[in-house]
Amino acid sequence: MRFPEHPFKWGMPSRRPRRTTLALLLVALSFSGRLPAESGQGTATAVPVVAASVAWSFNAGAPLSAPPTPAPDGSVLVVTLEGYLYALRADGGHRFSYSLRGRPIGSPVTTPEGLVVVAAEPDRLYTLDRDGGLTWVSQVAGGIATGPAVDDKGRIWVATRARTLLAFSPHGGVVGFARTGVAPFAGPVALSSGGVALGAADGALQIAGGLGASPGAPDWGAIRQLFRAETGVFAVGDAGLLRFDAEGGEERWRRSTVSRVLCSEPALVVLEGEKVRWLTPRGEPGLAVPLPSTANAPAACLPTGAVVIARERALSTIEPSGATSERRIPAGTVLSLHAASSSLLVVSYRNGRVVALRP
């Protein structure tokens, strides 16, 4: 704990007893938690750190190539740099494993039919059934540039190095095509209205496969993050946070002070300067609290709307009310956090360890 500096030195008489008394009073109030808070701001108070309750743990035996993916049935999909795909049951038990011919690109996804989809360098797209059997594999022309995304119609989308965006049916046929901008890409992200959104380093935002149209000439610079919104898409880039409609690609609002979206569902939580802030769907500012970790620390939203942020050997949970709690976790470099269900939080480590914690 860092103590505030006092206007006097220990062992020496103070020449300003009134200021000394005031300083001591402020220190006492700060320890009692009764200092007034700025309107709309949370207060940072010391909280006890307790050990997290571990539900299960898995070690892939090799560094992870991307964050694991929780599936709708509670299972967890894990990929490693060595080209292995592991599917774990909701209780952490082994479901199946599969050896890919190449390093995985992005995180695996699942289709509404329960197929597992994973891309691998340089140009292969795999689909596996619930038991790990190969359903089909496609060699994508031009090479794969992004991980796969599945839209609400069950189509599987990938961007290619040949500046195209392709959609595959659950049976492996190409059912969608669009030209794209320049790499690197953000997305593709499946939209609630159907289709996907894809952002590029030149600022292009593309909406394909649905009823929407891509925006005109951009004025917001590079796009680095894309997130699904209720009826559109959130984009984060040089211009801050922008909200677009899926139909027509119209920009609804922007907030230039946002540098990162921590999570977009069930609540929109962003990073503004050194503060974590909740925003309404219209971009109106809500509660803000000091960021408890580094600006690029892994984060996830719980079903309650609380945000969990990784710290060194600990997780900080911030409730929408501003209340904070701390939990100790196993040591290591945290790669990602995911709310696998209402009862489990999955923490992945870059060295290949995956741990499920109870809230």
N, C-alpha and C positions, 0 to 999 in steps of 0.2 A: 504494500500500500504506500502511495506517495503522499507525504504530509505537506500541507501548504507552508510556504515560507512565512516566518513571523517577522514583524518589524523590530525585533529586538534580539540580542544574543544572550544565550544562557550564561548565567553567572555575572551579568552586568546589569546595572539598574537602567531602566528605560527612561528616556527623557520625555516620552510622550505617553503617559499612562492612559489617556483616553483612547488613543489608537490601539494600544496594547489590549485594553479591555475589549474593544470592538473586535479585534482579530481573534481573541480567545473565544468570544461569543460566536463568531462565524464558524470557527473550528468545531465547537460543540454542536452547533446546529447541523453542520454537514455530517457529523457522525450520527446524529439522531434522525437524519433523513428528512428534516423539516425545511430545508432551503426551498424557496419557491422555484418552480420550473418554468422555463419559457413556454409560452402558449404553443400547443401542438408538438411539444418535444417531450421525449421520455427522459427519465433520470437514470444515470449510470450508478448503481449501487453495488457494493460487494455482495456476492451471493456464495453460499457454500458449494463446493464441488463434490459431487457424489459419484461413485462408480456406476457406469452404465450397466444395465442388465442385458447380458448377451443371450439371445435366443439360439443362434447357431453360428458356426464359423466354417469357412471353406478356404483352402489354399490351392490355387491353380498350379503352383509349382513353377511359374514363369511370370514375368511382368505382364500386366494387362495392356492391351493395345487401345482400349476405349472404355468408357464407363459401362458397367453392366446395365442390363435393361430388365426391369420388373415386368412380367407379362400379366395380362388381366386375370389369369387363374392363380396368381400369387407366386408362380415360379420365377426364377431369375436366370437370365442368359448372360454368360461370361465369355469373353474372347481374349486371347493372349497373343503376344508378339510372335510366338512360335507357330501360330496358325491353328490353334485348337479352339473349338467351340464347346462350352460346357452348359448344359441345361440342368438347373437345380430345382428340386421340388420346393414347395412353400415352406417345408420344414428344414430345408437345407440339404436334404438327401440327394443322392445322385439320380438324375433322371435319364440323361444320355450324354454322350460326348461324340464329337465328330472332328476329323482332321481335314482342314482346308488346304488347298494347293496354293498357298500364298498368304501374306500377312493380311489380316482383316482390315477393312476400311470402314470406319465409323462403328457404331453399336448395332447389334442385331435388333430386329423388330419382329412382330408377329402380325399375322393377318386375322380377320374375323373368323376364318375357318380353322384357326389354330396352327397354321403353318409358321415355321421359324424361317426368317429370311436374313441372310448375311452376305455382304460383299467382300471380295478378297482381291488383292493386287494380282495382276494388273487389270484384269477385265472379267472376272467371274462373279456371277450372281447365283447363289445357292438358295434352294428352298427345301426344308426338311419337314417331315410329318411329326406328329406328337411323340413318336417313339424314336426319333432320330434317323429314320430312313430317308434317303435322298429321293425327293419328289421330282425335281428337275434342276438342271444347272444350265445357265446361258452364258455364252461368251459375248460380252457387250462390245460392239464396234466402237473404236475410239478410246477404249479404256475407261474405267470407272473413276470419277473424281470425288464423289461424296458417298456417305453411307446411305442405305435405303430408307425410304419413308412410305408408309401405307396410308392411303386416304380412306375416307368413309365408305367408299365403294369397293374397297378391297384391292385397288390397284397399287402396284409396287413401283415407286418412282426412284430413279437415280439420275444424277447429272454426270455427263461424260467429259473427258478431256477434249473431245472434238466439238465442244460448245453446243451440246444438245441436251435436252431433258427428255428421258424416255420413261414410259409407263408400261409395265408388264401386267398381264392378267394373272390370277392365281394358278393358271395352267401353263404360264411361260410365254404366251404370245405377246407381241408388242401391240398395245392398244392406245398409246398416246405418244405424241412427239411435239417438241417445240425447240426453237433456237434459243440460245442463252447468251449472256454477256461473257465477260472475261473472268477467269479464276483469280483468287480463291473464292469459294462459294460459302454462303451461310444458308443452311437448310439442306435439302428441301424440308418444309414443314407442312404437314397435312392441315387443311382448313376445315372448319365445321360446315362450310357451305359446299364442300366437295373440292377436289383438286388440291394443289399444293402451291406454296410460295417459295421462291428462291431469290436470294440476294447475292450481289457480286461486289468485287472490290472497286468497280467503276461507278458504283451507286445505283446500278440497275436493280429494280425490284420487279420480279416476274411472277405473275399469277397464271397458272396453267391447269387445264383439266376440269375447270368448273365453269360457272356462268360469268366469272369476272374477267376484267381486262387489266393489263399491266399499266401502271402510271406512266405519264409522259416523261419529258426530259427531266431528270432528277436535279435537285439543287441541294441535296443533303450530304453529298460525299459518300465515302465508302460505307457499306453495311457489314457489320461484324456479327450480329446476333439477330435471329428471327424467332418469334414465339407466336403460338396460336392464340388468338383472341376469340371472344364469344361469337362475333360475326365478322371477323377480319383477321388482321395480323399486326403484331408489334414488331418494329424494326429498331435496332440500336446501331448507331454509327457516329460519324463525325458530327452530325447535327443533333445528337442526343437521342431521345426516345420519340418515335413517331408511331402514330396509330392510323392504319389504313383499313378501308372497307374491302371486303373480298370481292364484292360486285362493283366493278368500275374502277377499283384501285384508288378511290379518292382518299386524300389525306384528311383525317378528321381533326387531329390536334398533334402538337409536339411539345416536348419538355426538354429544352436544350441543356439543362443542368444534370441530366441522367447520364451516367457513364456505363451502367450495366443493369440488366434485369436479373434479379436473383431468382425469381420464380413468377409465373404468370397465372397459375391456377393452384388452389381455388381463390387466391388473392394475388393482386399485382403488387409485388414488393421490389423496390429498386435501390440502387446505390447512387446517392447524390453527395459528391464530395466525400466526406468521411462519416456520413450518416446513412443508416438504413431507413427507408421511408416507404410507407404504405400509400398507394394511390388508388383513387376510385377508377372505374372503367372509363370515365371521361377525363382522366388525367388530373383530377383535383387532389391537392396534397392532403395527406392525413398525418398520422403520428410519425415522428422521426426520432430515432435513438442513435447514439454513437455506435459506429461499426466496431464490433469486438475483435476483429481479426484483420487480415490483409485484404486489399481490394479485390484480389483474384481468388480468395478462399472459396472452396466448394460450398454450395448452399442448396437447400431444398425446402419446399413448403409442405407442412403437414395438413391433413384434412381440416384441421381447426382454423387454418389461416395463419398459424404461427410459422416463423421461419427458423431453420436450423443452419448454423454456420460453423464450419470447421475451424478449430484453433489447434495449436500444438498440444497434442495428447488430450484434447477435450473438445466437446461440442457445446456451443452456446445456443440455447433456444429462447427466442424472443416472441412473446405472445402479442397479439394485436393490441392488447391493453398496455404494452410496454414492460410487463413483468418478464424477468429473465431468470433462467436456471442454467446450471453448468453440470456436465457429466464427463467424467474421465473415460477415455477410450484407449485401446491398445496403441502403442507408439508406432509411428510410421508416417509416410507421406500419403495423405488422403487424396485420392483421385476424384471421387464423386460421392454425393449423398443422394439417395432416392427414397421416397416414401413408397414402399412396396405395397402397403395396405394401411388400414387405419390402426393396425397394431404393430407394424414392423417398420423400422428405418434401416435401410441397407447402406452400409459404409464400405466403400471399396478402397483398397490401397494399391499404389502403383506396382508394388512388388508381387502382386498376385493374390493377396489375401482379401477375402470378402466376409464381412461380419454383419449379422442382422441383430439389431438392438430393439428392445421393447421400449415404447415411449415412456 
